[in-house]
Amino acid sequence: MTNQEMRDVAKRLNVPLFKMNYKAGVRLPNLEAFLAGDDGALDAYDPKAKERLEKMLAAELKKSSK
């Protein structure tokens, strides 16, 4: 999933920031910056954060399609 696709999924599903923060283990300021358009916000904090966020959003997308 590309960065823009992750932003689109988060916006379309209207997933609360706290839920993304908790489930993906990403710090809230970094998450907010990423969703606002800063592509380097997650990589600067933790290189694996993007992967965890992508997995969490994919699971939410799958859950919403049921």
ABEGO torsion letter per residue (X at the ends): XBAAAAAAAAAAAGBBAAAAAAAAGBBAAAAAAAAAGBAAAAAAABAAAAAAAAAAAAAAAAAAAX
